[in-house]
Amino acid sequence: MNVEHLDIPGAWTFTPRKFEDDRGIFFEWFQDSTFLDAAGHSFTLAQANCSISKKGTLRGIHFADVPPGQRKYVTCLTGSALDVLVDLREGSPSFGKWRSVLLDTEERKVVSIPNGVGHGFMALEDNTTIVYLCDQRYNPTGEHEVHPLDPDLAIAWPTDFPALLSPKDEAAPSLSEMIGKLPKFS
């Protein structure tokens, strides 16, 4: 498995080695020892989520209160998506910066998202299936969002089709409105 450290502290991509033959493809998309070597801590599974989206669906930017936070390990099973991480940890050297990773069925990349880093994605094809492992269960009172189209973030989302947002994401505050309510970098 190829491991790449992203320019957001604590964030990684993992690209599995694929084994292909006339029957199809096999790959390991999570290895506890590889994750531990890269991140310096283990990943404890508490919840697994699956999202199936039509082209243009934009989900996020979501984050959880720290503590406890909610680390995520995200990949794409069908279709493709532009996956985006935004460092929302006040005091982080990369605060307010974002990084995008193409998740698709070609490379089969996986993104590891640390506590305090916001997460969102846009489906680039109909029936894009994103699955993510979470180290904490969903806590509705501890979950928050930042508007994914906030001009101060200036995320380079695809513009060749309209973005489809949920009412919750459409009403999300800007990053500047969340200052003082965001996780702290440690």
Residue pairs with C-beta under 8 A, 6 or more apart in sequence:
1 14
1 15
1 16
1 17
1 28
1 31
1 34
2 14
2 15
2 17
3 12
3 13
3 14
3 15
3 34
3 37
3 38
4 12
4 13
4 14
4 15
5 11
5 12
5 38
6 12
6 13
6 85
6 99
6 101
7 94
7 97
7 99
8 85
8 87
8 92
8 94
8 97
8 99
8 114
8 117
9 87
9 92
9 93
9 94
9 114
9 185
10 39
10 114
10 115
10 117
11 85
11 99
11 111
11 112
11 113
11 114
11 117
12 38
12 39
12 111
12 112
13 101
13 109
13 110
13 111
13 112
14 29
14 30
14 34
14 35
14 38
14 109
14 110
14 112
15 107
15 108
15 109
15 110
16 27
16 28
16 29
16 108
16 110
17 27
17 28
18 25
18 26
18 27
18 108
19 25
19 26
19 27
20 26
27 108
29 75
29 108
29 110
30 43
30 73
30 110
30 133
32 42
32 43
35 42
35 43
35 73
35 112
36 42
36 43
38 112
39 112
39 114
43 71
43 73
43 112
43 133
43 135
44 135
45 133
45 134
45 135
46 134
46 135
46 136
46 137
47 133
47 134
47 136
47 137
47 138
48 131
48 132
48 133
48 134
49 131
49 132
49 134
50 129
50 130
50 131
51 59
51 129
51 130
51 131
52 127
52 128
52 129
53 59
53 79
53 81
53 123
53 127
53 128
53 130
54 123
54 126
54 127
54 128
54 164
55 123
55 124
55 125
55 126
55 128
55 161
56 122
56 123
56 161
56 162
56 163
56 164
57 122
57 123
57 128
57 164
58 120
58 121
58 122
58 148
58 149
58 157
58 163
58 164
58 165
58 169
59 120
59 121
59 122
59 166
59 169
60 84
60 118
60 119
60 120
60 121
60 145
60 148
60 169
61 84
61 86
61 88
61 118
61 119
61 120
61 145
61 146
61 147
61 148
61 153
61 172
62 118
62 119
62 120
62 143
62 144
62 145
63 70
63 88
63 116
63 117
63 118
63 119
63 143
63 144
63 145
63 146
63 182
63 183
64 70
64 115
64 136
64 139
64 142
64 143
64 144
65 139
65 142
65 143
65 144
65 183
66 89
66 115
66 116
66 183
66 184
67 115
68 136
68 139
68 142
69 114
69 115
69 116
69 135
69 136
69 183
70 115
70 134
70 135
70 136
70 138
70 139
71 112
71 113
71 114
71 115
71 134
71 135
71 136
72 111
72 112
72 113
72 119
72 132
72 133
72 134
72 135
73 110
73 111
73 112
73 113
73 132
73 133
73 134
74 83
74 103
74 110
74 111
74 112
74 113
74 119
74 121
74 130
74 131
74 132
74 133
75 103
75 108
75 109
75 110
75 111
75 130
75 131
75 132
76 83
76 103
76 104
76 105
76 108
76 128
76 129
76 130
76 131
77 105
77 129
77 130
77 131
78 105
78 127
78 128
78 129
79 104
79 105
79 123
79 124
79 125
79 126
79 127
79 128
79 129
80 102
80 103
80 104
80 105
80 123
80 124
80 125
80 128
81 102
81 103
81 104
81 121
81 122
81 123
81 124
81 128
81 130
82 100
82 101
82 102
82 103
82 121
82 122
82 124
82 157
82 158
83 100
83 101
83 102
83 103
83 111
83 119
83 120
83 121
83 130
84 98
84 99
84 100
84 101
84 119
84 120
84 121
84 122
84 148
84 155
84 157
85 98
85 99
85 100
85 101
85 111
85 113
85 117
85 118
85 119
86 96
86 97
86 98
86 117
86 118
86 119
86 120
86 146
86 153
86 155
87 94
87 95
87 96
87 97
87 98
87 116
87 117
87 118
88 95
88 96
88 116
88 117
88 118
88 146
88 175
88 178
88 182
88 183
89 95
89 116
89 117
89 182
89 183
89 184
89 185
89 186
90 179
90 180
90 182
90 183
90 184
90 185
91 184
91 185
92 116
92 185
93 185
95 185
96 152
96 153
96 175
98 153
98 155
100 155
100 156
101 109
101 111
102 109
103 109
103 110
103 111
103 121
103 130
113 119
115 183
116 182
116 183
116 184
116 185
118 145
118 146
120 148
121 130
122 157
122 158
122 163
123 130
124 158
144 178
144 181
145 168
145 169
145 172
145 173
146 153
146 172
146 173
146 174
146 175
146 178
147 169
147 170
147 172
147 173
147 174
148 155
148 157
148 163
148 165
148 169
148 172
149 155
149 157
149 163
149 165
150 174
150 175
152 174
152 175
152 176
153 175
157 163
